[in-house]
Amino acid sequence: MSGGGRHRRRIRLALPVAAAGVAAAVAAALLTSSADAATALPRPTVKPATSAPSLAELERRVAGALAGDDTAGQTSKSSMSSGSDSGDGTVDAKVIGGTNTTIASAPWMAQLWYYDDRGTTSETDDIGFFCGGAVVAPTKILTAAHCVKGYDWHNNGAILTGTAQLPTTDESGDTDLHGGTVSGVWRQWNHPSYNATTIDNDIAVLTLPNPVKVTPIRMTTSGDTASYTPGTSAKVYGWGRTSSTSQDISETLKTATLPIQSDTTCAGYYGADFVKNHMVCAGEPATGSDEGTTSACNGDSGGPLVVNNRIVGVVSWGVQDCVAEGAYSVFAKVSSYVGAVYPRIDDTNISGDHKADLWVRNASTRTGYSKNSTGTSFAARESWGDWSGVNLVLQTDLDRDGYQDLVYRVSSTGDVYWSHYVTSSGTWATKQIADNWKTRTRIVTPGDVTGDHLPDLLSVDSGGYLWIYPGKGDGTFAPRVKVGSGWNQYNSLRGHGDFTGDGKTDLIARGKSNGYVYLYKGTGKSGSGAFSSRIKVRTWSSTTYNAFDAVGDITGDGKADFLARTPGGTLYLYKGTGKATSEIFATRISVGTGYQQYDIWG
């Protein structure tokens, strides 16, 4: 179909072939109104926001991609030849048989446009293609790895949200976004084990420089098996091809209902190309033609497969032209990847890469410093100025904007403040979030504890009770919920992210009397069931280590890591293994000496 007076080129896009009752008490302790700290603490200069491309540049990229005829992650899978109607062994990465839907029904849908003008006089070497995706957090787009791997999305990509229509260009070259909002890409991540030949581990995340004002959709959980029960109705969304005989993609967002198929059924058709636990297939067997076939197709790559308002799959691959008799649509199985993906959703480190950084304060000078992670060590420190008058600093991202926030407590008053970067003004704002928390023995900002994908706040009171303050995603909190008592037996309580690889936030605690180190495995629930029974994973006395920190995924491998300092000042990195056993950490790595000078760890 033509749009805006311009004929759309026939393009093969995207898929490679192939606590009630405590509110009154909380009101006095937890504040939600804005207030300024007594002393304005210094803040660093945030660079990523200023590097966002202009609207004109983004529209240029969209226009270029509209005219492109490339396929993202194009590859071949020889074992697929028997299942391909062309017999050439190519796996074609549509919604065929779908119906139009509105952006109101799927506000989280995103269009991913990529255009790389190689700078030569010829257009033959330019790269232009399209993929789908889903907004899973205000600055995070979940998509397929074959849409991301090998491409420079920061310099060449544009993300369009808030519209069911594809953009169009008129004869004068002006681009109509049809009410959508276009964004650049700050950084990209694809699963480190993605295989472009087998299209395995086909999942990725793009991070935007600024949050988009759409309602995100959650990923399913690692323990979800019900959504994958054969026969379960799932919905696929996309702008892909609507016919096996035409390369044109849909101008309007479409959806289709597909039944989940068993692994046995999928493997029965695709053989070894279908990787159990990594992939899921859905749909009735294709008929060999458009008639009677409902399937994802080219252009739907990276889009979501949804069950009960959760993403359970990401459009990955299928047969060429999408309708070969007996074929099914194949998706990356999100429950298997949420452990690797969630750290990327919550990876708001200081420097803006995919590795969690360290924030510390010098005990004598009261100067705060950040140290950028290199993966196995930390780079030279960067001064944040005078941080006198505080006795706690924590790294987090309470407003889910993709920029690192700090939560700190003022020594004299016990008041707790949230300091966050405001992307619209390029300045920092400070807000009081708790009043007189002098007697709180522990305060932790571990991420999402309750399973709603919104960062939470934890504290232990003087009586040893652990409380969850469920975050609302904007620096405010719902009424606190009691987890349980006995938490003052620990002289350290740390956590930031997922130590066990299941996509749920965990805690690490050390006993005062015996040095036993325990893992409290998160369940994704609130209240007394928020954590499973503790598991002893180490014995670290105070003569072994006298300071700990958990800032997230330091190495960039998708697993939360842990830091421990000796009394002599040597800092060790314990890389997370993803195991909920005594093997939770790999062999320690020294990341430097002289760390005895620091008294506060973010």
C-alpha positions as CSV (number, residue, x, y, z in Angstrom):
1,M,0.0,0.0,0.0
2,S,1.3,3.5,-0.8
3,G,1.4,6.1,1.9
4,G,1.6,9.9,1.8
5,G,1.9,9.9,-1.9
6,R,5.0,7.8,-1.9
7,H,5.2,4.3,-3.1
8,R,6.8,2.1,-0.4
9,R,9.6,0.0,-1.8
10,R,9.1,-3.8,-1.7
11,I,11.5,-4.7,1.1
12,R,12.4,-7.8,3.0
13,L,12.5,-6.5,6.5
14,A,13.8,-7.7,9.8
15,L,13.3,-11.4,10.5
16,P,16.3,-13.3,9.1
17,V,15.0,-16.0,7.2
18,A,14.6,-18.1,9.3
19,A,0.0,-3.4,53.6
20,A,-2.9,-2.1,54.4
21,G,-2.9,-0.9,58.0
22,V,0.5,0.7,58.1
23,A,-0.1,3.7,56.0
24,A,-0.5,6.1,58.9
25,A,2.8,5.0,60.4
26,V,4.5,5.3,57.1
27,A,3.2,8.8,56.4
28,A,5.3,10.1,59.3
29,A,8.4,8.2,58.2
30,L,8.4,8.3,54.4
31,L,7.8,11.5,52.6
32,T,6.7,12.0,49.1
33,S,6.7,15.8,48.8
34,S,9.6,17.7,47.4
35,A,12.2,19.2,49.7
36,D,15.7,20.5,49.3
37,A,18.6,19.1,51.3
38,A,20.1,21.5,53.8
39,T,23.3,21.5,51.9
40,A,23.3,21.1,48.1
41,L,25.8,18.4,47.3
42,P,27.8,18.5,44.1
43,R,26.7,16.5,41.1
44,P,28.7,15.3,38.0
45,T,28.1,16.5,34.5
46,V,26.0,14.0,32.6
47,K,27.1,13.7,29.0
48,P,24.7,11.2,27.3
49,A,21.7,13.5,27.2
50,T,23.6,16.1,25.2
51,S,24.7,13.5,22.7
52,A,21.1,12.7,21.7
53,P,20.6,13.3,17.9
54,S,18.4,16.1,16.7
55,L,14.9,15.6,15.4
56,A,16.0,16.3,11.9
57,E,18.7,13.7,12.1
58,L,16.3,11.1,13.5
59,E,13.8,11.8,10.7
60,R,16.7,11.5,8.2
61,R,17.4,8.0,9.6
62,V,13.8,7.0,9.4
63,A,13.5,8.2,5.8
64,G,16.6,6.4,4.8
65,A,15.4,3.2,6.4
66,L,12.1,3.5,4.7
67,A,13.8,3.4,1.4
68,G,16.1,0.5,2.4
69,D,15.8,-3.0,1.2
70,D,18.1,-4.8,3.6
71,T,17.3,-7.6,6.1
72,A,18.6,-7.4,9.7
73,G,20.9,-10.2,10.6
74,Q,20.5,-12.0,7.3
75,T,21.7,-15.5,7.6
76,S,21.0,-19.1,6.5
77,K,20.3,-22.3,8.2
78,S,21.0,-25.3,5.9
79,S,19.0,-27.7,8.0
80,M,16.0,-25.7,7.3
81,S,15.9,-26.5,3.6
82,S,13.5,-29.4,4.1
83,G,11.1,-27.0,5.8
84,S,11.4,-24.2,3.3
85,D,9.2,-23.8,0.3
86,S,12.1,-22.4,-1.7
87,G,14.4,-25.3,-0.9
88,D,17.4,-23.0,-0.7
89,G,18.0,-23.5,3.0
90,T,17.2,-19.9,3.9
91,V,15.2,-19.2,7.0
92,D,13.1,-16.1,6.7
93,A,12.8,-14.0,9.5
94,K,5.0,-11.3,9.1
95,V,1.7,-10.9,10.6
96,I,-0.1,-12.9,7.9
97,G,-3.7,-13.6,8.8
98,G,-3.7,-10.8,11.4
99,T,-6.1,-7.9,12.0
100,N,-5.5,-4.2,12.5
101,T,-5.1,-3.0,16.0
102,T,-4.6,0.4,17.7
103,I,-1.7,1.8,19.7
104,A,-4.1,2.1,22.6
105,S,-4.3,-1.7,22.7
106,A,-0.6,-2.1,22.5
107,P,1.0,1.2,23.8
108,W,4.3,-0.4,24.3
109,M,4.9,-1.3,20.7
110,A,8.0,0.3,19.1
111,Q,9.3,0.7,15.6
112,L,13.0,0.3,15.1
113,W,14.4,2.0,12.1
114,Y,18.1,1.6,11.0
115,Y,19.8,3.6,8.3
116,D,23.6,3.7,7.7
117,D,24.7,6.0,4.8
118,R,28.1,4.7,4.2
119,G,29.2,8.0,2.9
120,T,30.0,6.9,-0.7
121,T,28.6,8.3,-3.9
122,S,26.8,5.0,-4.5
123,E,23.7,4.0,-2.5
124,T,24.4,0.3,-3.0
125,D,26.4,0.0,0.1
126,D,23.9,1.8,2.4
127,I,22.1,-0.3,5.0
128,G,18.4,0.3,5.7
129,F,16.0,-2.0,7.6
130,F,13.2,-2.2,10.1
131,C,12.5,-4.3,13.2
132,G,9.8,-4.3,15.9
133,G,10.3,-4.1,19.6
134,A,8.5,-3.5,22.9
135,V,9.0,-0.8,25.6
136,V,9.8,-2.7,28.8
137,A,10.9,0.3,30.8
138,P,10.8,4.0,30.0
139,T,14.2,3.9,28.3
140,K,14.4,0.2,27.4
141,I,13.3,-1.5,24.2
142,L,13.3,-5.3,24.1
143,T,14.0,-6.7,20.7
144,A,15.8,-9.5,18.8
145,A,19.6,-9.8,18.8
146,H,19.6,-10.3,15.0
147,C,18.2,-6.7,14.8
148,V,21.1,-5.4,16.9
149,K,24.2,-7.5,16.7
150,G,26.8,-5.9,14.3
151,Y,24.9,-2.6,13.9
152,D,25.7,0.8,15.3
153,W,22.3,1.8,16.7
154,H,23.7,4.9,18.4
155,N,24.9,6.5,15.2
156,N,22.4,5.1,12.8
157,G,19.2,4.1,14.7
158,A,15.8,5.7,15.4
159,I,13.0,4.4,17.6
160,L,9.4,5.4,17.0
161,T,6.8,4.9,19.7
162,G,3.2,6.1,20.3
163,T,1.8,5.3,16.9
164,A,0.2,2.4,15.1
165,Q,1.1,3.8,11.7
166,L,4.4,3.5,9.9
167,P,6.0,6.8,9.0
168,T,5.6,8.1,5.4
169,T,7.5,10.6,3.3
170,D,6.0,12.9,0.7
171,E,7.4,14.0,-2.6
172,S,9.3,16.9,-1.0
173,G,11.0,14.4,1.4
174,D,9.2,15.5,4.5
175,T,8.6,12.6,7.0
176,D,5.2,12.2,8.7
177,L,5.5,10.3,12.0
178,H,1.7,10.1,12.4
179,G,1.7,11.4,15.9
180,G,4.6,9.2,17.1
181,T,7.6,10.2,19.1
182,V,11.1,9.5,17.6
183,S,14.1,8.8,19.8
184,G,17.7,8.0,19.3
185,V,19.6,5.1,20.9
186,W,22.1,5.7,23.7
187,R,23.5,2.2,23.9
188,Q,22.8,-1.4,22.8
189,W,23.2,-4.9,24.2
190,N,22.6,-8.3,22.7
191,H,22.9,-11.6,24.4
192,P,26.6,-12.5,24.5
193,S,25.9,-16.0,23.3
194,Y,23.8,-14.9,20.3
195,N,24.7,-17.1,17.3
196,A,24.0,-15.5,13.9
197,T,24.1,-18.8,12.1
198,T,21.6,-20.7,14.3
199,I,19.7,-17.6,15.4
200,D,20.0,-18.9,19.0
201,N,19.9,-16.6,22.1
202,D,18.1,-14.1,19.9
203,I,17.4,-11.4,22.4
204,A,18.6,-7.8,22.8
205,V,17.9,-4.5,24.6
206,L,18.3,-0.9,23.3
207,T,18.6,1.9,25.8
208,L,17.2,5.3,24.8
209,P,18.8,8.6,25.9
210,N,15.5,9.9,27.4
211,P,12.4,8.1,28.7
212,V,9.4,7.7,26.5
213,K,5.9,8.5,27.8
214,V,4.2,5.2,27.0
215,T,3.0,2.4,29.2
216,P,5.7,-0.3,29.3
217,I,4.9,-4.0,29.2
218,R,6.6,-6.5,31.5
219,M,8.6,-9.6,30.6
220,T,7.4,-12.8,32.0
221,T,9.3,-14.4,34.9
222,S,11.9,-17.2,34.8
223,G,9.6,-19.6,36.7
224,D,6.7,-19.1,34.3
225,T,5.7,-22.5,32.8
226,A,2.0,-21.9,32.4
227,S,2.3,-19.4,29.6
228,Y,4.1,-22.1,27.5
229,T,1.5,-24.8,28.0
230,P,0.6,-26.1,24.6
231,G,-2.6,-24.6,23.4
232,T,-2.3,-21.4,25.4
233,S,-3.4,-18.4,23.3
234,A,-0.7,-15.9,22.6
235,K,-0.8,-12.6,20.7
236,V,1.9,-11.5,18.3
237,Y,2.1,-7.8,17.2
238,G,3.9,-6.2,14.3
239,W,4.1,-4.3,11.0
240,G,5.5,-7.2,9.0
241,R,4.5,-8.6,5.7
242,T,0.9,-9.6,5.3
243,S,1.3,-11.9,2.3
244,S,3.8,-14.5,1.2
245,T,3.6,-13.2,-2.3
246,S,4.4,-9.5,-1.6
247,Q,7.4,-8.0,0.1
248,D,5.4,-5.0,1.3
249,I,5.1,-4.6,5.0
250,S,1.9,-3.4,6.8
251,E,1.3,0.4,7.1
252,T,-0.7,-0.3,10.2
253,L,0.0,-2.3,13.4
254,K,-1.5,-5.7,13.2
255,T,-2.0,-8.5,15.8
256,A,-2.8,-12.2,15.5
257,T,-3.7,-14.9,18.0
258,L,-1.4,-18.0,17.9
259,P,-1.6,-21.2,20.0
260,I,1.6,-22.1,21.8
261,Q,3.0,-25.4,20.5
262,S,5.0,-28.0,22.5
263,D,8.7,-28.4,22.1
264,T,8.1,-31.8,20.6
265,T,5.9,-30.4,17.9
266,C,8.4,-27.6,17.1
267,A,11.3,-30.0,17.0
268,G,9.3,-32.4,14.9
269,Y,9.1,-29.8,12.1
270,Y,12.4,-28.0,12.5
271,G,14.7,-30.7,13.9
272,A,17.9,-29.5,15.4
273,D,17.3,-25.9,14.3
274,F,14.7,-25.6,17.1
275,V,16.6,-25.3,20.4
276,K,14.5,-26.4,23.4
277,N,14.4,-24.0,26.3
278,H,15.9,-21.2,24.1
279,M,13.0,-21.1,21.7
280,V,9.2,-21.5,21.6
281,C,7.1,-21.9,18.5
282,A,3.4,-20.9,18.1
283,G,0.6,-21.0,15.6
284,E,-1.3,-23.6,13.7
285,P,0.7,-25.4,11.0
286,A,0.9,-23.2,7.9
287,T,-1.1,-24.3,4.9
288,G,1.4,-23.6,2.2
289,S,-0.3,-20.4,1.2
290,D,-1.7,-17.2,2.7
291,E,-5.2,-18.8,2.9
292,G,-5.6,-20.5,6.2
293,T,-2.2,-19.4,7.6
294,T,-1.7,-17.1,10.6
295,S,2.0,-16.3,11.1
296,A,4.6,-13.8,12.0
297,C,6.7,-12.7,9.0
298,N,9.4,-10.3,7.7
299,G,9.2,-7.0,9.5
300,D,7.9,-8.5,12.7
301,S,11.3,-9.4,14.0
302,G,12.0,-8.3,17.5
303,G,8.3,-7.8,18.3
304,P,6.6,-9.4,21.3
305,L,4.6,-12.6,21.7
306,V,2.2,-11.8,24.6
307,V,0.4,-14.0,27.1
308,N,-1.7,-12.4,29.9
309,N,-0.1,-9.0,29.3
310,R,3.4,-10.3,29.7
311,I,6.0,-10.8,26.9
312,V,6.8,-14.6,26.7
313,G,8.5,-14.5,23.3
314,V,10.4,-12.3,20.9
315,V,9.8,-12.8,17.1
316,S,12.9,-14.6,15.9
317,W,12.8,-16.7,12.8
318,G,10.7,-18.9,10.5
319,V,10.6,-20.3,7.0
320,Q,11.1,-18.2,3.9
321,D,7.9,-16.4,2.9
322,C,6.4,-17.6,6.2
323,V,3.7,-20.1,4.8
324,A,5.6,-23.3,4.0
325,E,3.2,-26.2,4.8
326,G,3.4,-27.3,8.4
327,A,5.7,-24.5,9.5
328,Y,5.4,-22.5,12.7
329,S,6.6,-19.1,13.9
330,V,9.6,-19.3,16.2
331,F,10.3,-16.9,19.1
332,A,13.1,-16.4,21.6
333,K,11.8,-17.9,24.9
334,V,11.8,-14.9,27.3
335,S,11.5,-17.0,30.5
336,S,14.9,-18.4,29.7
337,Y,16.5,-15.0,29.1
338,V,14.9,-12.8,31.7
339,G,17.9,-13.5,34.1
340,A,20.3,-12.1,31.5
341,V,18.0,-9.4,30.2
342,Y,16.8,-7.9,33.5
343,P,20.3,-6.5,34.5
344,R,20.2,-4.6,31.2
345,I,16.8,-3.2,32.1
346,D,18.3,-2.0,35.4
347,D,21.8,-1.2,34.3
348,T,21.8,2.5,35.1
349,N,25.5,2.7,36.0
350,I,27.2,6.0,36.3
351,S,29.2,6.0,33.1
352,G,26.5,4.9,30.8
353,D,27.9,1.6,29.6
354,H,26.8,-1.9,30.5
355,K,29.0,-2.3,33.5
356,A,28.1,-1.2,37.1
357,D,30.4,1.4,38.5
358,L,31.6,2.1,42.0
359,W,30.8,5.2,44.2
360,V,32.9,5.8,47.3
361,R,33.8,8.5,49.8
362,N,37.2,9.3,51.2
363,A,36.9,9.1,55.1
364,S,39.3,12.0,55.8
365,T,38.6,14.5,53.0
366,R,34.9,13.6,52.6
367,T,35.3,13.7,48.9
368,G,33.1,11.5,46.8
369,Y,34.4,9.6,43.9
370,S,33.1,7.4,41.1
371,K,35.2,4.7,39.6
372,N,34.3,3.4,36.2
373,S,34.2,-0.4,35.7
374,T,36.4,-1.9,33.0
375,G,34.9,-5.3,33.6
376,T,37.6,-6.8,35.8
377,S,38.9,-3.7,37.5
378,F,38.1,0.0,38.0
379,A,39.5,3.0,36.2
380,A,41.0,6.0,37.8
381,R,38.6,7.7,40.2
382,E,36.6,10.9,39.2
383,S,35.9,13.4,41.9
384,W,32.3,14.4,42.8
385,G,33.4,17.1,45.3
386,D,32.7,17.5,49.0
387,W,30.2,15.0,50.4
388,S,30.4,16.0,54.1
389,G,27.5,15.5,56.4
390,V,26.2,12.2,55.0
391,N,26.6,8.7,56.4
392,L,25.0,6.7,53.6
393,V,25.0,6.9,49.8
394,L,23.3,4.3,47.6
395,Q,23.2,4.0,43.8
396,T,19.8,3.3,42.2
397,D,17.4,4.5,39.6
398,L,14.1,5.1,41.3
399,D,12.5,6.9,38.4
400,R,13.5,4.4,35.7
401,D,14.9,7.0,33.4
402,G,18.1,5.2,32.6
403,Y,20.3,7.6,34.6
404,Q,22.0,6.7,37.9
405,D,20.3,8.2,41.0
406,L,21.7,8.5,44.5
407,V,19.9,8.0,47.7
408,Y,21.7,9.5,50.7
409,R,21.2,10.1,54.5
410,V,22.1,13.2,56.3
411,S,24.1,12.4,59.5
412,S,22.6,15.2,61.7
413,T,18.9,14.7,61.0
414,G,18.7,11.1,59.6
415,D,16.6,12.5,56.7
416,V,17.0,10.6,53.5
417,Y,17.1,12.2,50.1
418,W,16.8,11.1,46.5
419,S,19.0,13.0,44.0
420,H,18.2,12.4,40.4
421,Y,19.1,13.7,37.0
422,V,16.4,15.6,35.1
423,T,16.8,14.9,31.4
424,S,14.5,17.7,30.3
425,S,16.5,20.4,32.0
426,G,19.9,18.8,32.2
427,T,20.1,19.5,35.9
428,W,20.0,17.5,39.1
429,A,17.0,17.6,41.5
430,T,16.8,16.6,45.1
431,K,13.8,15.3,47.0
432,Q,13.4,14.2,50.6
433,I,12.0,10.7,50.8
434,A,12.3,9.8,54.5
435,D,12.2,11.7,57.7
436,N,14.5,11.0,60.7
437,W,15.8,7.6,59.8
438,K,18.7,7.9,62.2
439,T,17.9,4.5,63.9
440,R,17.5,2.6,60.7
441,T,20.4,0.1,60.9
442,R,20.3,-0.8,57.2
443,I,18.9,0.9,54.1
444,V,19.2,-0.9,50.7
445,T,18.2,0.0,47.2
446,P,18.4,-3.4,45.5
447,G,16.1,-2.9,42.5
448,D,12.8,-4.5,42.0
449,V,11.9,-6.8,44.9
450,T,8.2,-7.1,44.5
451,G,8.1,-8.2,40.8
452,D,6.4,-5.2,39.3
453,H,9.6,-4.0,37.5
454,L,9.8,-0.9,39.6
455,P,12.7,-0.2,41.9
456,D,12.0,-0.6,45.7
457,L,13.6,0.7,48.9
458,L,14.3,-1.6,51.9
459,S,15.2,-0.6,55.5
460,V,15.8,-2.4,58.8
461,D,14.5,-0.6,61.9
462,S,16.1,-0.6,65.4
463,G,13.9,-3.6,66.3
464,G,15.4,-5.7,63.5
465,Y,12.3,-5.6,61.3
466,L,12.9,-5.5,57.5
467,W,10.5,-3.3,55.6
468,I,9.8,-3.0,51.8
469,Y,8.8,0.4,50.5
470,P,7.3,-0.5,47.0
471,G,8.5,2.0,44.5
472,K,6.1,3.7,42.1
473,G,8.7,4.4,39.5
474,D,8.7,8.2,40.2
475,G,10.6,8.5,43.5
476,T,7.5,7.9,45.6
477,F,6.4,4.8,47.4
478,A,3.4,2.8,48.3
479,P,2.8,2.0,52.0
480,R,5.6,-0.1,53.5
481,V,5.2,-3.9,53.9
482,K,6.8,-5.9,56.7
483,V,9.0,-8.8,55.6
484,G,10.0,-10.1,59.0
485,S,12.2,-9.8,62.1
486,G,15.7,-10.8,63.1
487,W,17.5,-8.7,60.5
488,N,19.8,-7.0,63.1
489,Q,21.7,-10.2,63.5
490,Y,23.6,-9.0,60.3
491,N,26.3,-6.4,60.2
492,S,26.0,-6.1,56.4
493,L,23.0,-6.2,54.1
494,R,23.7,-5.6,50.5
495,G,22.1,-6.2,47.2
496,H,21.7,-4.7,43.7
497,G,20.2,-7.0,41.1
498,D,20.0,-10.7,40.5
499,F,22.7,-13.0,41.9
500,T,21.0,-16.3,40.9
501,G,20.1,-15.7,37.2
502,D,16.3,-15.9,37.6
503,G,15.5,-12.3,36.9
504,K,14.6,-11.6,40.5
505,T,16.4,-9.3,43.0
506,D,18.3,-10.9,45.8
507,L,20.1,-9.9,49.0
508,I,23.4,-10.9,50.6
509,A,23.7,-10.7,54.4
510,R,26.6,-11.4,56.8
511,G,26.1,-12.5,60.4
512,K,27.6,-10.3,63.2
513,S,28.6,-13.2,65.5
514,N,29.9,-15.9,63.1
515,G,30.7,-14.2,59.8
516,Y,28.4,-16.5,57.9
517,V,27.3,-15.0,54.6
518,Y,23.8,-15.8,53.4
519,L,22.0,-15.5,50.1
520,Y,18.3,-14.4,50.4
521,K,16.9,-15.4,47.1
522,G,14.2,-13.0,45.9
523,T,10.8,-14.4,44.9
524,G,9.3,-11.4,43.1
525,K,6.7,-11.1,45.8
526,S,6.0,-8.7,48.6
527,G,5.7,-9.1,52.4
528,S,6.9,-12.1,54.3
529,G,7.2,-14.1,51.1
530,A,9.6,-11.7,49.5
531,F,12.6,-13.9,50.0
532,S,13.2,-17.6,50.2
533,S,14.9,-19.3,53.1
534,R,18.4,-18.1,53.5
535,I,21.3,-20.2,52.0
536,K,24.7,-20.1,53.5
537,V,27.3,-19.3,50.8
538,R,30.4,-18.2,52.6
539,T,32.1,-17.6,55.9
540,W,33.8,-14.2,56.0
541,S,34.8,-12.9,59.4
542,S,35.6,-9.2,60.1
543,T,39.2,-10.0,60.0
544,T,38.8,-11.3,56.4
545,Y,36.6,-8.5,55.1
546,N,35.4,-5.3,56.8
547,A,33.4,-3.7,54.0
548,F,31.2,-4.9,51.2
549,D,29.4,-3.4,48.2
550,A,26.9,-4.6,45.7
551,V,26.4,-2.2,42.7
552,G,25.1,-4.6,40.1
553,D,26.7,-6.2,37.1
554,I,30.3,-5.0,37.2
555,T,31.6,-7.4,34.5
556,G,28.8,-6.9,32.0
557,D,27.9,-10.6,31.7
558,G,24.3,-10.2,33.0
559,K,24.9,-11.4,36.5
560,A,25.1,-9.4,39.7
561,D,28.6,-9.2,41.3
562,F,29.9,-8.5,44.8
563,L,32.8,-6.5,46.2
564,A,34.6,-7.2,49.5
565,R,37.5,-5.2,51.1
566,T,40.1,-6.5,53.5
567,P,41.2,-4.6,56.6
568,G,44.4,-3.9,54.7
569,G,42.6,-2.1,51.9
570,T,42.6,-4.7,49.1
571,L,39.4,-4.8,47.2
572,Y,38.2,-8.1,45.7
573,L,35.7,-8.6,43.0
574,Y,33.5,-11.7,43.3
575,K,32.0,-12.4,39.9
576,G,28.5,-13.8,40.1
577,T,27.9,-17.2,38.6
578,G,24.1,-17.2,38.7
579,K,24.1,-20.2,41.0
580,A,22.0,-20.2,44.2
581,T,24.6,-22.3,46.1
582,S,27.9,-22.0,47.8
583,E,29.2,-21.6,44.2
584,I,27.4,-18.3,43.9
585,F,30.7,-16.5,43.3
586,A,33.7,-17.3,41.1
587,T,37.2,-17.2,42.4
588,R,37.9,-13.7,43.7
589,I,39.9,-11.1,41.6
590,S,41.9,-8.3,43.2
591,V,40.9,-5.0,41.7
592,G,43.3,-2.9,43.7
593,T,44.7,-1.7,47.0
594,G,44.3,1.5,49.1
595,Y,40.6,1.1,49.5
596,Q,40.9,1.4,53.3
597,Q,40.7,5.2,52.8
598,Y,36.9,4.9,51.9
599,D,34.2,4.9,54.5
600,I,31.0,5.0,52.3
601,W,30.3,2.6,49.5
602,G,27.4,3.2,47.1
